[in-house]
Amino acid sequence: MPAQRAVVAVATSGGRDSTALLHAVSRQARAAGLKVLALHVHHGLQPGADQWLAHVQAQCQRWVRQGWPLSFAFERLKTQPSPGESIEAWARRERYAALTRMASAHGARHVLLAHHRGDQAETVLLQALRGAGPAGLAAMPQAAERDGVIWLRPWLSQPRSAIEAYVQRWRLSYIDDDSNQDPRFDRNRLRLEVLPALTRHFPRAEQALSDVAQHAAAADAFIRESAELLLKPMLSPRGLNAEAWCECSSAQRFWVLRHWLTQMLHGGVSCTLLERVTQEGARLKQARWPLAFGQELRLYRGQFSVETVQAPVVSASTTSDELVVWPSAVQAGALHLPAWRGTLRWTVAMQQGVRPAMLRGATLAARVGREQFQLGPGRPARSLKKQFQALGVPQWARSGPLVWQGDQLLFVPGLGMDARYQAPVGEPQLVLHWHPDSVDVPSID
């Protein structure tokens, strides 16, 4: 039996750059022993989104008829930007989450993206204007692993003109996105106005900005490695040893603190806070500094620690089909349920949770025997009894209430959050935990 071909995915919007990349990869896939998976995300933001989907699908079908080992998958986004949320940020976050889901479902370990040197130059300028440090100025990496997927940008060093020449050479049809001409978006203004002006006066501006990204990436890697070496002997089960930290230079304190907090918070921390703690933490014996999402940095008895601010525990006697007043923000909390003989807690996390909006109007109910639960992405939904047996969940851990949003089962004690309704990895979210009264209930602060 011949060996199964590896699958490589290409993200394609139907625009010029991604069309050229999909064509180039598909054209060479057979000789390379690869199968190509074209991934398209339907954002639903533009009137022509349905036509773009149809165009990409038809184009893939034509290339399949030519004998190319190509398949097509797409996903329509079901969410919308929150009021006041950046459309660009929302679209980018949801697009990557959708691409991750599709790639994983089809067995593609690698996803290729069509970003080129011009895109990199724009990103460096945007980050510089936002006051970014080395990590931000490093812009887009050529290769990165995230959420179990390896993201590759094979054309990151290629100029836009090279892609245009490829499109002309193969007479490829593609879609022009009118929103790329909308000056309301920061990136568009840079592309349409700033970069052309820079290039007129500095012909090598695009290449120079790309070089800045490479230098910044190298500097960021060095800083991370150095900070990790300094940090390791300072760590203890209680947190970060403040005395050892204070022995470092001011610059070392800043980067070690940033490295540690990034690990603890699974995300960024403001430069202003880092500078403040770097100065104040070296002279104070005890202090508190507020962090995002209901957390704070504490200095006490020679140790830094990240703690969740204690939220009030609300007592309720609900037993079934009762509405719970859930938080409207990403904030930890708890609900004591005497009738259930336990406490339902929710903590802030960056994965395996749900958006707070999913909990608004949620209800508690007992098991009735027909519920279905999905343990992980791509895994089949099965009865609670089978899931409990498969995981060896003890009887006492199954005793709490099920959390429902309408007819959607969000949470099951002993199993956790249903994978079908989990928020994208990396987005602040809430994870539920059930703690029976007969079991020691850990503090959330």
C-alpha positions as CSV (number, residue, x, y, z in Angstrom):
1,M,0.0,0.0,0.0
2,P,1.5,3.4,-1.0
3,A,2.3,5.8,1.8
4,Q,-0.4,8.4,2.5
5,R,0.6,11.8,1.3
6,A,1.1,14.6,3.9
7,V,-1.4,17.4,3.8
8,V,-0.3,21.1,3.6
9,A,-2.9,23.8,3.9
10,V,-2.9,27.2,2.2
11,A,-5.0,30.0,3.6
12,T,-6.7,31.8,0.7
13,S,-9.1,34.7,0.6
14,G,-9.3,34.7,-3.2
15,G,-7.1,37.8,-3.4
16,R,-4.0,38.2,-5.6
17,D,-1.4,37.1,-3.1
18,S,-3.1,34.0,-1.6
19,T,-4.3,33.0,-5.1
20,A,-0.7,33.0,-6.4
21,L,0.5,31.1,-3.4
22,L,-2.2,28.4,-3.7
23,H,-1.5,28.1,-7.4
24,A,2.3,27.8,-6.8
25,V,2.0,25.2,-4.1
26,S,-0.7,23.1,-5.9
27,R,1.3,23.1,-9.1
28,Q,4.3,21.5,-7.4
29,A,2.4,19.3,-4.9
30,R,2.2,16.1,-6.9
31,A,5.9,16.0,-7.6
32,A,6.6,16.8,-3.9
33,G,4.3,14.0,-2.8
34,L,1.9,16.4,-1.0
35,K,-1.8,16.9,-0.8
36,V,-2.9,20.6,-0.7
37,L,-5.9,21.8,1.3
38,A,-7.2,25.3,0.4
39,L,-8.8,27.0,3.4
40,H,-11.2,29.9,3.1
41,V,-12.8,31.9,5.9
42,H,-16.2,33.6,5.1
43,H,-16.2,36.6,7.4
44,G,-19.6,37.9,6.4
45,L,-18.4,41.5,6.6
46,Q,-18.6,42.4,2.9
47,P,-21.6,42.2,0.5
48,G,-19.5,40.2,-1.9
49,A,-18.4,37.5,0.6
50,D,-20.6,34.9,-0.9
51,Q,-19.2,35.6,-4.4
52,W,-15.6,35.4,-3.0
53,L,-16.4,31.9,-1.6
54,A,-17.9,30.8,-4.9
55,H,-14.9,32.1,-6.8
56,V,-12.4,30.3,-4.7
57,Q,-14.4,27.1,-4.7
58,A,-14.8,27.2,-8.5
59,Q,-11.1,27.9,-9.0
60,C,-10.1,25.0,-6.9
61,Q,-12.4,22.7,-8.8
62,R,-10.8,23.8,-12.1
63,W,-7.4,22.9,-10.8
64,V,-8.6,19.6,-9.5
65,R,-9.8,18.8,-13.0
66,Q,-6.2,19.4,-14.1
67,G,-5.2,16.6,-11.9
68,W,-3.7,18.6,-9.0
69,P,-4.0,17.0,-5.6
70,L,-6.1,19.8,-4.1
71,S,-9.1,19.9,-1.9
72,F,-11.2,22.8,-0.5
73,A,-12.6,23.6,2.9
74,F,-14.3,26.8,4.3
75,E,-16.0,28.1,7.4
76,R,-18.5,30.8,7.9
77,L,-17.9,32.9,11.0
78,K,-20.9,32.9,13.3
79,T,-19.7,35.7,15.6
80,Q,-19.7,39.4,15.2
81,P,-17.4,42.1,16.6
82,S,-18.4,43.4,20.0
83,P,-19.5,47.1,20.2
84,G,-16.4,49.3,20.1
85,E,-14.1,46.3,19.1
86,S,-11.7,46.8,16.3
87,I,-13.0,45.1,13.2
88,E,-9.5,44.4,12.1
89,A,-8.5,42.8,15.4
90,W,-11.8,40.8,15.5
91,A,-11.4,39.5,11.9
92,R,-7.7,38.5,12.5
93,R,-8.5,36.6,15.7
94,E,-11.5,34.8,14.3
95,R,-9.8,34.0,11.0
96,Y,-6.8,32.3,12.7
97,A,-9.2,30.4,15.0
98,A,-11.2,29.2,12.0
99,L,-8.1,28.2,10.1
100,T,-6.8,26.3,13.1
101,R,-10.0,24.4,13.4
102,M,-10.2,23.5,9.7
103,A,-6.5,22.5,9.5
104,S,-6.8,20.3,12.5
105,A,-10.0,18.7,11.2
106,H,-8.3,17.7,7.9
107,G,-5.0,16.6,9.3
108,A,-3.0,19.5,8.1
109,R,-0.1,20.2,10.4
110,H,1.3,23.2,8.3
111,V,-0.7,26.2,7.1
112,L,0.9,28.5,4.5
113,L,0.2,32.2,4.5
114,A,0.8,34.6,1.6
115,H,2.3,37.6,3.5
116,H,5.1,39.3,1.5
117,R,7.8,41.9,2.2
118,G,5.4,44.8,1.8
119,D,3.0,43.3,4.4
120,Q,6.0,42.9,6.7
121,A,7.1,46.6,6.2
122,E,3.5,47.7,7.0
123,T,3.5,45.7,10.2
124,V,6.8,47.1,11.4
125,L,5.6,50.6,10.8
126,L,2.3,49.9,12.6
127,Q,4.1,48.4,15.6
128,A,6.6,51.3,15.7
129,L,3.8,53.8,15.8
130,R,2.3,52.0,18.7
131,G,5.5,52.2,20.6
132,A,6.3,48.5,20.4
133,G,9.5,47.0,21.7
134,P,11.7,44.2,20.1
135,A,8.9,41.6,20.1
136,G,6.5,44.0,18.3
137,L,9.0,45.2,15.9
138,A,9.9,41.6,15.0
139,A,6.5,41.8,13.2
140,M,5.5,38.5,11.5
141,P,7.8,35.5,11.8
142,Q,8.6,33.3,8.8
143,A,7.6,30.2,10.8
144,A,5.8,29.9,14.1
145,E,3.9,27.1,16.0
146,R,0.7,28.0,17.7
147,D,-2.3,25.9,18.8
148,G,-0.7,22.7,17.4
149,V,-0.3,24.3,13.9
150,I,2.9,25.4,12.2
151,W,2.3,28.7,10.4
152,L,4.6,29.4,7.5
153,R,5.1,32.5,5.4
154,P,7.3,31.3,2.5
155,W,7.1,34.7,0.6
156,L,7.9,37.0,3.5
157,S,11.1,38.1,1.8
158,Q,9.5,38.6,-1.6
159,P,8.4,42.0,-2.9
160,R,4.9,42.6,-4.1
161,S,6.2,43.0,-7.7
162,A,7.4,39.4,-7.7
163,I,3.9,38.1,-6.9
164,E,2.3,40.4,-9.5
165,A,4.7,39.0,-12.1
166,Y,3.8,35.4,-11.1
167,V,0.1,36.3,-11.4
168,Q,0.6,37.7,-14.9
169,R,2.8,34.8,-16.0
170,W,0.1,32.3,-15.2
171,R,-2.9,34.6,-16.0
172,L,-4.5,34.0,-12.7
173,S,-7.9,35.5,-11.8
174,Y,-8.4,36.9,-8.4
175,I,-10.7,39.1,-6.3
176,D,-10.0,42.8,-5.5
177,D,-11.2,43.5,-2.0
178,D,-12.7,47.0,-2.0
179,S,-12.1,47.3,1.7
180,N,-8.4,47.4,1.0
181,Q,-9.0,51.0,-0.3
182,D,-10.8,52.1,2.8
183,P,-8.7,54.7,4.6
184,R,-10.5,54.2,7.9
185,F,-8.2,51.3,8.6
186,D,-4.7,52.0,9.8
187,R,-3.0,49.4,7.6
188,N,-4.7,50.7,4.5
189,R,-3.6,54.3,5.2
190,L,0.0,53.1,5.6
191,R,-0.2,51.1,2.4
192,L,-1.9,53.8,0.3
193,E,-0.3,56.9,1.6
194,V,2.7,56.5,3.9
195,L,4.7,53.7,2.3
196,P,4.5,55.2,-1.2
197,A,5.7,58.5,0.1
198,L,8.6,56.8,2.0
199,T,9.6,54.8,-1.0
200,R,9.7,57.9,-3.3
201,H,12.2,59.5,-0.9
202,F,13.9,56.3,0.3
203,P,13.7,53.6,-2.5
204,R,15.0,50.9,-0.1
205,A,12.4,51.7,2.6
206,E,10.5,48.4,2.3
207,Q,13.7,46.3,2.4
208,A,15.0,48.4,5.3
209,L,11.8,47.8,7.3
210,S,12.0,44.1,6.6
211,D,15.6,44.2,7.9
212,V,14.4,45.9,11.1
213,A,12.0,43.0,11.7
214,Q,14.8,40.5,11.4
215,H,17.1,42.4,13.7
216,A,14.3,42.9,16.2
217,A,13.4,39.2,16.1
218,A,17.1,38.3,16.8
219,A,17.2,40.8,19.7
220,D,13.9,39.5,21.1
221,A,15.2,35.9,21.0
222,F,18.3,37.0,22.9
223,I,16.4,38.9,25.5
224,R,14.0,35.9,26.1
225,E,16.9,33.5,26.4
226,S,18.8,35.8,28.8
227,A,15.8,36.5,30.9
228,E,15.0,32.8,31.2
229,L,18.5,32.1,32.4
230,L,18.2,34.8,35.0
231,L,14.7,33.8,36.0
232,K,15.1,30.1,36.7
233,P,17.1,30.4,40.0
234,M,14.7,33.1,41.2
235,L,11.6,30.9,40.9
236,S,10.0,29.1,43.8
237,P,6.6,27.4,44.4
238,R,5.4,30.7,45.9
239,G,6.4,32.9,43.0
240,L,9.4,35.1,42.1
241,N,12.1,35.7,44.7
242,A,12.2,39.5,45.1
243,E,15.6,39.6,46.9
244,A,17.3,37.8,44.0
245,W,15.4,40.0,41.5
246,C,16.6,43.2,43.3
247,E,20.2,42.2,42.9
248,C,19.9,42.5,39.1
249,S,20.4,45.7,37.2
250,S,17.4,47.9,36.3
251,A,17.4,46.6,32.7
252,Q,17.6,43.0,33.9
253,R,14.8,43.5,36.4
254,F,12.6,44.9,33.7
255,W,13.1,42.0,31.2
256,V,13.0,39.3,33.8
257,L,9.8,40.6,35.2
258,R,8.3,40.9,31.7
259,H,9.3,37.4,30.9
260,W,7.9,35.9,34.1
261,L,4.6,37.9,33.9
262,T,4.1,36.9,30.3
263,Q,4.3,33.3,31.3
264,M,2.0,33.8,34.3
265,L,-0.6,35.8,32.5
266,H,-0.4,34.0,29.1
267,G,-0.3,37.4,27.4
268,G,1.2,40.8,27.3
269,V,1.6,43.3,30.1
270,S,1.9,47.0,29.7
271,C,5.3,48.7,29.5
272,T,4.1,51.4,32.0
273,L,3.4,48.7,34.6
274,L,6.7,47.0,34.1
275,E,8.6,50.3,34.5
276,R,6.6,51.1,37.6
277,V,7.2,47.7,39.3
278,T,10.9,47.8,38.2
279,Q,11.4,51.0,40.2
280,E,9.0,50.5,43.1
281,G,9.6,46.8,43.6
282,A,13.3,47.4,44.3
283,R,12.6,49.7,47.3
284,L,9.2,48.5,48.7
285,K,8.8,45.6,51.2
286,Q,5.1,44.9,50.2
287,A,2.9,46.3,47.5
288,R,0.1,45.5,45.1
289,W,-0.2,46.4,41.4
290,P,-3.4,45.8,39.4
291,L,-3.3,43.6,36.4
292,A,-5.9,42.8,33.8
293,F,-8.9,40.5,34.1
294,G,-9.3,40.7,37.9
295,Q,-5.7,39.8,38.8
296,E,-3.0,41.6,40.6
297,L,0.7,41.4,41.2
298,R,1.6,41.2,44.9
299,L,4.9,41.7,46.7
300,Y,4.9,40.2,50.2
301,R,7.6,38.6,52.4
302,G,10.2,38.7,49.7
303,Q,8.1,37.1,47.0
304,F,6.3,38.4,43.9
305,S,3.1,36.5,43.1
306,V,0.2,36.8,40.7
307,E,-3.1,36.5,42.4
308,T,-6.8,36.6,41.5
309,V,-8.6,39.3,43.3
310,Q,-11.1,37.6,45.6
311,A,-14.6,37.8,44.2
312,P,-17.6,37.6,46.5
313,V,-19.2,34.2,46.9
314,V,-23.0,34.4,46.3
315,S,-25.2,31.9,48.1
316,A,-28.1,30.4,46.3
317,S,-30.4,27.5,46.9
318,T,-31.3,26.6,43.3
319,T,-31.6,23.0,42.5
320,S,-32.8,22.9,38.8
321,D,-33.7,25.0,35.9
322,E,-32.8,28.1,37.7
323,L,-31.3,31.3,36.1
324,V,-27.9,32.3,37.5
325,V,-26.7,35.9,37.4
326,W,-23.3,35.4,35.6
327,P,-20.6,38.1,35.2
328,S,-20.8,40.3,32.1
329,A,-17.0,40.8,32.2
330,V,-14.0,38.4,32.2
331,Q,-13.9,38.2,36.1
332,A,-13.5,35.4,38.5
333,G,-16.3,34.5,40.9
334,A,-18.2,31.8,42.7
335,L,-21.7,30.7,43.5
336,H,-22.4,28.6,46.6
337,L,-25.3,26.2,46.0
338,P,-26.3,24.6,49.3
339,A,-29.0,22.5,47.7
340,W,-26.4,21.0,45.4
341,R,-23.9,20.7,48.4
342,G,-21.1,22.5,46.6
343,T,-19.7,25.6,45.0
344,L,-19.6,26.5,41.3
345,R,-16.6,28.7,40.6
346,W,-15.4,30.4,37.4
347,T,-11.8,31.5,36.8
348,V,-10.1,33.6,34.1
349,A,-8.2,31.6,31.5
350,M,-6.9,31.8,28.0
351,Q,-8.2,28.4,26.8
352,Q,-10.8,25.7,27.4
353,G,-13.4,28.3,28.6
354,V,-16.3,30.3,27.1
355,R,-16.9,33.9,26.5
356,P,-18.8,35.6,29.3
357,A,-21.6,36.3,26.8
358,M,-22.2,32.6,26.5
359,L,-23.1,32.5,30.2
360,R,-25.6,35.3,30.2
361,G,-29.0,33.7,30.8
362,A,-27.5,30.3,31.5
363,T,-29.4,27.9,33.7
364,L,-28.5,25.0,36.1
365,A,-30.2,21.7,35.8
366,A,-29.8,18.1,36.9
367,R,-28.9,15.2,34.6
368,V,-31.9,13.5,32.8
369,G,-29.9,10.8,30.9
370,R,-30.0,12.0,27.3
371,E,-27.3,14.6,27.3
372,Q,-24.4,14.6,24.8
373,F,-21.0,16.0,25.5
374,Q,-17.9,16.6,23.3
375,L,-14.6,16.3,25.2
376,G,-12.3,17.8,22.6
377,P,-12.2,19.4,19.1
378,G,-12.9,16.9,16.4
379,R,-13.9,14.2,18.9
380,P,-17.5,12.7,18.7
381,A,-20.2,13.8,21.1
382,R,-21.1,11.0,23.4
383,S,-23.4,10.4,26.4
384,L,-22.3,11.6,29.8
385,K,-22.2,8.1,31.1
386,K,-19.7,7.0,28.5
387,Q,-17.6,10.1,28.9
388,F,-17.5,9.6,32.7
389,Q,-16.5,6.0,32.3
390,A,-13.9,6.8,29.7
391,L,-12.2,9.3,32.0
392,G,-12.7,7.4,35.2
393,V,-14.6,10.3,36.9
394,P,-15.6,9.2,40.4
395,Q,-19.2,9.4,41.4
396,W,-18.7,12.3,43.9
397,A,-17.2,14.5,41.2
398,R,-20.4,14.1,39.0
399,S,-22.8,15.4,41.5
400,G,-23.0,19.0,40.6
401,P,-25.4,20.9,38.3
402,L,-25.1,21.0,34.5
403,V,-24.9,24.4,33.0
404,W,-27.1,25.1,29.9
405,Q,-27.4,28.0,27.5
406,G,-30.8,27.2,25.9
407,D,-30.4,23.7,24.5
408,Q,-26.6,23.9,24.5
409,L,-24.8,22.0,27.3
410,L,-21.8,24.2,28.2
411,F,-20.4,22.5,31.4
412,V,-20.5,19.2,33.1
413,P,-19.0,18.6,36.6
414,G,-16.1,16.1,36.2
415,L,-15.8,16.7,32.4
416,G,-15.4,20.4,32.1
417,M,-16.4,22.7,29.2
418,D,-18.0,21.2,26.1
419,A,-15.4,21.7,23.2
420,R,-18.1,22.8,20.8
421,Y,-18.7,26.1,22.7
422,Q,-15.2,26.9,23.8
423,A,-13.8,30.4,23.0
424,P,-10.7,30.7,20.8
425,V,-7.3,29.9,22.4
426,G,-5.6,33.1,23.6
427,E,-8.7,35.1,24.2
428,P,-9.6,35.9,27.8
429,Q,-12.4,33.6,28.9
430,L,-14.1,31.9,31.8
431,V,-13.6,28.3,32.9
432,L,-16.1,26.7,35.3
433,H,-15.2,24.4,38.2
434,W,-17.4,22.4,40.5
435,H,-16.3,21.8,44.1
436,P,-18.5,19.6,46.3
437,D,-18.7,20.6,49.9
438,S,-17.3,17.3,51.0
439,V,-14.1,18.1,49.1
440,D,-11.6,20.9,50.1
441,V,-12.5,23.9,48.0
442,P,-9.4,25.8,46.9
443,S,-9.4,29.6,47.2
444,I,-9.5,31.6,44.0
445,D,-7.3,34.4,45.3
